[in-house]
Amino acid sequence: MELELLFSLVFLLLVRISGASSGSRNITSMFTLGDSYIDTGNFVIMAAPVIPEWIDKPPYGETFFGRPSGRPSDGRVIIDFIAEELRLPFLPASLANSSDDVSRGVNFAVGGATAIDVGFFERNSLAPFKLLNNSLDVQLAWFEKLRPSLCNTTEVRSYVPKVVKTIALAVERLIDDGAAYVVVPGNPPTGCSPTVLTLRRSPDAADYDRVGCLRGVNDVARHHNALFRAAVGGLRARHPRATIIFADFYEPIRKILENPGQFGVVAGDVLKACCGAGGGAYNWNGSAVCGMPGVAACRDPSAYVSWDGVHFTEAVNRYVAKGWLHGPYADPPILRAIHH
């Protein structure tokens, strides 16, 4: 689960300016790069030949699509809500080779993707399993290949500066490729994930905060976010004509976890996976994960924070997306930046 701390989402919006005299702006397309928090099907396609896949099986997708859609949630993911707000179609997965009009946007995000190239993890023996070749650099190459047709804990903490630098360089490449707006979310509180809480269970009560999350894991996430906020400041200074938005992924999740009643979440279930097995405090079992035979989802996913132990429910994704679009969880809020 340390790998989750070594990646942050990036997504790119290409814009067309209309009504120059009034200063209005119209978003015509959106291209996204990232990991499973916004993946709309690429992992299912990429992993199919080598990994038994469960995201393409019920109950995934039940809340909105009524069927599995390739998204690691019970319904829509954050990027779907942003697309709806901007009046864009849902972004097709880049590996789907669908007949959809890619001029409106494509999603290059892949579940399990890392910011640093796969070779780095293999050379340093950081991954206990074979990683798919879907790092941020690979996704950027996919985007750049498509672009011509579109436009005429402590050890992990030591890697954070390299991760931030890698993402910052990727943002600069996107700006050089014509991005007018780049939204760069930080990391969520991964120490509150049912999967991490199960795999890194500690007998020491001091390792947990008042919600029940692992302090050390969340410390790394906060460290990453602090460094990345600083990096965004530097990017803005070097690229004053581009709008670079920092989207806070940490605070909206913490707010729900700390105030579950305000969001319709049962306090005793705040750290449990809706779709999982094993019961207990986290309802997650690596041998029986969501989508596998006999693993059922909860009756009401909107009453849970975590969908499958790693990813969030549609209700949480909606709340995060709203906070990025309208504030207060983005600097500046996406819609304010677009219509400024």
Solvent accessible surface area in square Angstrom, and as a share of the most:
residue,aa,sasa,rsa
1,M,72,0.32
2,E,60,0.27
3,L,27,0.14
4,E,33,0.15
5,L,1,0.00
6,L,3,0.02
7,F,3,0.01
8,S,2,0.01
9,L,3,0.02
10,V,0,0.00
11,F,0,0.00
12,L,0,0.00
13,L,0,0.00
14,L,16,0.08
15,V,36,0.21
16,R,124,0.45
17,I,105,0.53
18,S,40,0.26
19,G,43,0.42
20,A,86,0.66
21,S,121,0.78
22,S,89,0.57
23,G,33,0.32
24,S,51,0.33
25,R,74,0.27
26,N,61,0.32
27,I,12,0.06
28,T,36,0.21
29,S,7,0.05
30,M,0,0.00
31,F,1,0.01
32,T,0,0.00
33,L,0,0.00
34,G,0,0.00
35,D,6,0.03
36,S,9,0.06
37,Y,18,0.07
38,I,0,0.00
39,D,2,0.01
40,T,9,0.05
41,G,7,0.07
42,N,0,0.00
43,F,33,0.14
44,V,24,0.14
45,I,72,0.36
46,M,46,0.20
47,A,0,0.00
48,A,65,0.51
49,P,113,0.71
50,V,103,0.59
51,I,55,0.28
52,P,115,0.72
53,E,18,0.08
54,W,74,0.26
55,I,14,0.07
56,D,64,0.33
57,K,90,0.38
58,P,100,0.63
59,P,19,0.12
60,Y,1,0.00
61,G,1,0.01
62,E,73,0.33
63,T,69,0.40
64,F,87,0.36
65,F,44,0.18
66,G,62,0.60
67,R,145,0.53
68,P,32,0.20
69,S,23,0.15
70,G,8,0.08
71,R,17,0.06
72,P,2,0.01
73,S,1,0.01
74,D,2,0.01
75,G,0,0.00
76,R,28,0.10
77,V,2,0.01
78,I,1,0.00
79,I,1,0.00
80,D,0,0.00
81,F,18,0.08
82,I,0,0.00
83,A,0,0.00
84,E,70,0.31
85,E,75,0.33
86,L,20,0.10
87,R,215,0.78
88,L,11,0.06
89,P,62,0.39
90,F,61,0.25
91,L,4,0.02
92,P,24,0.15
93,A,11,0.09
94,S,29,0.19
95,L,49,0.24
96,A,44,0.34
97,N,143,0.73
98,S,57,0.37
99,S,118,0.76
100,D,76,0.39
101,D,90,0.47
102,V,55,0.31
103,S,57,0.37
104,R,91,0.33
105,G,1,0.01
106,V,4,0.02
107,N,0,0.00
108,F,5,0.02
109,A,0,0.00
110,V,0,0.00
111,G,7,0.07
112,G,44,0.43
113,A,3,0.03
114,T,3,0.02
115,A,0,0.00
116,I,4,0.02
117,D,64,0.33
118,V,15,0.09
119,G,22,0.21
120,F,20,0.09
121,F,0,0.00
122,E,91,0.41
123,R,171,0.62
124,N,68,0.35
125,S,100,0.64
126,L,40,0.20
127,A,25,0.19
128,P,123,0.77
129,F,116,0.48
130,K,157,0.67
131,L,15,0.07
132,L,32,0.16
133,N,94,0.48
134,N,4,0.02
135,S,1,0.01
136,L,2,0.01
137,D,72,0.37
138,V,31,0.18
139,Q,0,0.00
140,L,3,0.02
141,A,53,0.41
142,W,58,0.21
143,F,0,0.00
144,E,51,0.23
145,K,177,0.75
146,L,41,0.21
147,R,75,0.28
148,P,91,0.57
149,S,88,0.57
150,L,34,0.17
151,C,62,0.37
152,N,196,1.01
153,T,38,0.22
154,T,112,0.65
155,E,106,0.47
156,V,12,0.07
157,R,102,0.37
158,S,76,0.49
159,Y,40,0.15
160,V,0,0.00
161,P,72,0.45
162,K,89,0.38
163,V,0,0.00
164,V,11,0.06
165,K,134,0.57
166,T,36,0.21
167,I,0,0.00
168,A,12,0.10
169,L,92,0.46
170,A,4,0.03
171,V,0,0.00
172,E,33,0.15
173,R,82,0.30
174,L,1,0.00
175,I,26,0.13
176,D,110,0.57
177,D,22,0.11
178,G,50,0.48
179,A,6,0.05
180,A,33,0.25
181,Y,10,0.04
182,V,0,0.00
183,V,0,0.00
184,V,0,0.00
185,P,0,0.00
186,G,1,0.01
187,N,3,0.02
188,P,6,0.04
189,P,5,0.03
190,T,6,0.04
191,G,0,0.00
192,C,10,0.06
193,S,17,0.11
194,P,4,0.02
195,T,3,0.02
196,V,1,0.00
197,L,0,0.00
198,T,35,0.20
199,L,105,0.52
200,R,83,0.30
201,R,148,0.54
202,S,25,0.16
203,P,145,0.91
204,D,71,0.37
205,A,86,0.67
206,A,71,0.55
207,D,55,0.28
208,Y,37,0.14
209,D,27,0.14
210,R,195,0.71
211,V,27,0.16
212,G,20,0.19
213,C,0,0.00
214,L,12,0.06
215,R,116,0.42
216,G,29,0.28
217,V,5,0.03
218,N,2,0.01
219,D,56,0.29
220,V,1,0.00
221,A,0,0.00
222,R,111,0.40
223,H,43,0.19
224,H,0,0.00
225,N,14,0.07
226,A,61,0.47
227,L,59,0.29
228,F,0,0.00
229,R,113,0.41
230,A,72,0.56
231,A,25,0.19
232,V,2,0.01
233,G,37,0.35
234,G,27,0.26
235,L,0,0.00
236,R,81,0.29
237,A,82,0.63
238,R,139,0.51
239,H,36,0.16
240,P,109,0.69
241,R,240,0.88
242,A,14,0.11
243,T,41,0.24
244,I,2,0.01
245,I,1,0.00
246,F,6,0.02
247,A,0,0.00
248,D,17,0.09
249,F,1,0.00
250,Y,12,0.04
251,E,85,0.38
252,P,0,0.00
253,I,2,0.01
254,R,20,0.07
255,K,86,0.36
256,I,3,0.01
257,L,8,0.04
258,E,66,0.30
259,N,50,0.26
260,P,20,0.13
261,G,65,0.63
262,Q,131,0.58
263,F,57,0.24
264,G,52,0.50
265,V,8,0.05
266,V,90,0.52
267,A,71,0.55
268,G,60,0.58
269,D,26,0.13
270,V,16,0.09
271,L,18,0.09
272,K,52,0.22
273,A,0,0.00
274,C,3,0.02
275,C,0,0.00
276,G,9,0.09
277,A,27,0.21
278,G,65,0.62
279,G,39,0.38
280,G,59,0.57
281,A,59,0.46
282,Y,21,0.08
283,N,29,0.15
284,W,37,0.13
285,N,59,0.30
286,G,45,0.43
287,S,97,0.62
288,A,26,0.20
289,V,14,0.08
290,C,1,0.00
291,G,5,0.05
292,M,64,0.28
293,P,131,0.82
294,G,88,0.85
295,V,15,0.08
296,A,74,0.58
297,A,28,0.22
298,C,25,0.15
299,R,241,0.88
300,D,70,0.36
301,P,14,0.09
302,S,56,0.36
303,A,16,0.13
304,Y,36,0.14
305,V,5,0.03
306,S,5,0.03
307,W,0,0.00
308,D,11,0.06
309,G,0,0.00
310,V,31,0.18
311,H,19,0.09
312,F,22,0.09
313,T,0,0.00
314,E,7,0.03
315,A,29,0.23
316,V,5,0.03
317,N,6,0.03
318,R,106,0.39
319,Y,52,0.20
320,V,0,0.00
321,A,0,0.00
322,K,127,0.54
323,G,3,0.03
324,W,0,0.00
325,L,5,0.03
326,H,94,0.42
327,G,18,0.17
328,P,112,0.70
329,Y,25,0.09
330,A,10,0.08
331,D,70,0.36
332,P,40,0.25
333,P,9,0.06
334,I,1,0.00
335,L,26,0.13
336,R,156,0.57
337,A,11,0.09
338,I,2,0.01
339,H,118,0.53
340,H,172,0.77
